Amino acid sequence: MDSWPSVELLFVTVIGASIAAILRYALPSRGMYGSALLPAVGAAVTATVWVALVWVGFAFDGTWIWFISLLAGGGAALTTALVLPRHREAADARAFKELAHH
């Protein structure tokens, strides 16, 4: 078995995590979630999409598999960074209101 696909998977996963880490520091409200959350989301989604694309027949060293995988990982990290703080703030406000009534 050729080891190149696994090496490519490692590279694309690390790059996906790196893109997500850059997003963490480029976006506001980063104090609302942990420092490893976005890189973990970026890495997981990038790797999952890459494997799925290999499974459906994309060449592991093709341009499109890299582009789609990294775009999906970055998009998932961006979505997490934008949605999570709003949900967290709303949950914190509900918890504060609940605690204030007791």
N, C-alpha and C positions, 0 to 999 in steps of 0.2 A: 504494500500500500504506500502510495506517495505521501510524504509528510508535508508537502507544500500547502494543501488546504488548511491544515491546522495552524501552520505558521501565519498564513494570511488571516485566519480568524483571530489569532492573538493580536496581530498588528491593528486590524480594524477595530477590535474591542478597546485597545489602549487609546487609539485615536478618538473613538467615540467618547470615552471617559474624559479625555483631555478637552475636547470641545465642550462637553457639559461643565467641566470645572471652570473653563473660561467664562461660560455663561453665568455661572454662580457669582462671579465677581464683577460681571458687567451689568447685572440686573439689581434693582432695588429689593428691599425686604429680605435680604439673605439671612437676617437674624431670626427669621421665622421657621427655619428648618436647619438641620444639621449640615455640616460641611461636606459630608460624604454622600448625601442624598442624591444630588444632581449627577455627580460622576457615576454613581451606582446605577441610576436610571438610564443614563446615556449608554453606559457599557452594556447593560442587560438588553436594552432594546436594540442597540446596534448589532450585538452578537446574535440575537434571536432572528432578526430580519435577515442578516447575512446567511445564517444556516438555512432559513426557509427558502431564500432565493437559490442557494446551491441545490437544495432539495428539488426545486421545481425546474432546474436545468440551467441556471445562469452559470457562466464560467467563473471560477473563483478568482481569476486574475483579470476579469473584465472591468471596464470603467463603470458600467451601470450598476453593478453589484455594490461597488464601493460608494458611489454617489447616493444610491437609494438607502443603503444601510446607514451611512453617516447622517443623511438628512433625517431619517426616521429617529435615530438616537438623539440628535440635536433638537428635533421637534418635540420629542417626548420630554426631554429635560426642560426645554423652554416652556412647554405647557405646564409642567409640574411647578416651575418657578413662578409662573403667573397665577395659577389657580390656587395652589396650596396656601399662600399667605392670606388670601381672602377668606377661605374656609376656616383657617386657623383663627383669624381675628373674630369671625362670627362665633365660633365655638367658645373662644375666650370670653366674649361679651355675654353669651348665654350662661356660661359657668359663673361669671362674676355676678350676674343678675340673680341667679339661683342662690349663690352663697350669701348675697347681701340680704335676701329675704329671711334667712334663718338666724 
